[in-house]
Amino acid sequence: MQHSNHMFHLVTLSPWPLTGATGAFSMTSGLVKWFHTFNPSLLFMGIIIIMLTMILWWRDVTREGTLQGAHTLDVHTGLRWGMILFIISEIFFFLSFFWAFFHVTLSPAVDIGSHWPPLGIQPFNFSHIPLLNTIILLSSGLSVTWAHHSLMESNWSQTSQGLFWTVALGMYFTILQAYEYLEATFSIADSSYGSTFFLATGFHGLHVIMGTTFLMISWFRHIYYHFSSKHHFGFEAAAWYWHFVDLVWLFLYMSIYWWGS
C-alpha cells in the first residue's frame, strides 16, 4: 500500500481460499458418507477445517482494516455492498421456507387429513416461550441499536454495555429455543408440519448463533479499541445482520407460531 496510487486494497497471497475450498469439499463429501455409511469422521474434519479457515481469514481481515489501514473509503463501500448482497441472499433463503410453509398450509393435502395443523400434531402455544423469545429478540434489537449510537458518539462504556446485553439476550434466546425443541411433542419426521417447522426455526436458530458470535467478536474488538466513531464497519455489519435475524423471527412468529397454529 505504500507505493500504490489508488484507493483500492489488493489482497496479498493467502492460503485461506484454498483451505476453505478443501474444508467445504470435505464437509459435503462427509455428509454423503455419513448418510450412506453412518461414519461422520470426514464431516467433522471438514467442519474443523472450515472453522479454522474462518478464524484465521477473519483475523487477517481484522489486521488489514485495523492495523494496516488497508480499508479505505472505497474499500468500505465495497464491503457495505457485499454485506447488503449477502443479506439479500439470506432473505431469499428464508423466502423458500415461507413459500413451502404457506404452500402446505393454505391447501392441506389429503395425506394429512386436509387439515392444518395436521391431525395428531399438538403445536406450541404462541403465547408461551415463542412470545418470550419475541420479546427477547426485540429487546436485543434495541440494545444493539443503543450500542451502535453510543459508538458513533464515542461513548466507549455504553457501547460495551449494549453489546454485552445483546450477546446475553442472543444466548438466552438460543437456550429457550433448545428447551422448546426438547419439549416438542412432534419431530421433523411428523408430516409437512414438522418438516417446515424445524427447518424454518432451526435455520433461524443457526443464524441467531452466528449473529451472536458475530456480535461477541465485535464486543471483544471494541474492548481492544479496534473501533472508532468513524471506523467501525465490522460492528455495523454485525448490527445489520442482527436486525435481519430479528425481522425474520417476527415473520416466523406471526406465520408459524401464531397463524399456523
Disulfide bonds with the S-S distance in Angstrom:
none
